[in-house]
């Protein structure tokens, strides 16, 4: 499993790449749909209507992947930190029961309030 205790996990930007949707499609349950996708250099996360799926691409070829499923119904709290003048990065912190804090870092110009609104709509 991805080591979420090592600080920030990814440096992400919004993505419309349909390949990410295709990549997680076999993992989705009935009634689950991809809502938002964000990509890093090789890694990516997908927000569905039920969970966050974080994908850590490993190895030289990138064929080995670690998929972490973070269900919204286990979120105890979350917070966002939007980018500012001197700090162009934003952050999303999620606290899960049994796992602790998970942090995702986002590059500038990511609509973090929209992510927070999505999480609130499915987790509250």
N, C-alpha and C positions, 0 to 999 in steps of 0.2 A: 504494500500500500504506500501511497505517496506520504512522505514524512512531513506532515503539516506542522510539526513542532520546530522546524528549522526556519522560522520566520516566514517571509513572504514566499509564495509558491510560484506565481507567474507574473510576468509583466505583459499585460494584455491590451489589445485594441479590438474594436468591434470588427466583426467579420460577417460577410454575406456568402462565404464560400459554402456551396452546397455539399462539398465533400465531408465537412464536419457532421452535418446532419446524417449523411449516409453512413459515416463511421459508427455513430452511436445507435442507429436504427435497430440493429439486432438486440440491443439492450433494453429497449423501451417496452413497457407493459401496455396492455390494452387501455386505450383512453389517454395515453401519455403522448404529448406532442412537444417538439422543440419550439421554444419561444425566442431565445436570444443565443447568439454564439459570439465568442471572443477568442482571439488567437494570440499566442506569443511567437517566439522564434520557431519552435517545433511543437510546443504544447498548446492545448486549447481547453476551454471549458464551454459547456453547453448548459443553459438554463432550460429546463422543461417546465411543464405545469405541475410537476411533482417533486423535482429534485434538481440538484446541480451535479453534473457529471464532469469531473476533472480528468483530463487525459494527459499523462506524462509520457512523451515519446522517448524511448531509450535506445541505446546502442548506436553504432555507426550508420547502419542502414535505416534505422527508424522503424523496423518491422516489429520490434518488441514494444508493447505499450502497456502502461499501468492505468487502469480505469478505476476511479474512486467515485462511488455513489454517495451523495450527501443529501438525504431526504429532508425536504422542507418541514415535515411533521416532527423532526427531532431538533429543530432550531429553538433555542431558548431566548436568544437575543441576537440583534445584528446592528451594525453601525456602518455609516459611510463617511469618508473624508474626501471632499471634493478637492480638485486642484486649485492652486492659488497663483499669485504672481511669481513668487520665487520657486515654488514647488509645483512642477507641472504634472505630478503624478497624483492619482486618486487611489483610495483604498476601500475595500469592502471587508469588514470583519464579521464573521459568522460564529456564534457559539452554539455548539451541538452537545446535547446530553451524551455522556459516555465518550466523547472525543475531545472536547475542549474547543479552543479557538482555531479557526481557519481564516487565513488572510490571503486575499487576492489583490495584487497591485495592478492598476490600470494606467495606461499612457494617457497623455492629455487628450481632451475633447471627447472622453467617454461620458455618456449621460448616466452618471451614478444615481441621481434621483429616480430615473426610470427603472433601474435595477432594483432599488429599494422599494419602489411602488409594486413591482412584480412580486418580490419576496413577501411583502406585507399582504398582498392579495391572496397568496396561496398558503401562507404560514400562520396568519392570525385567525 
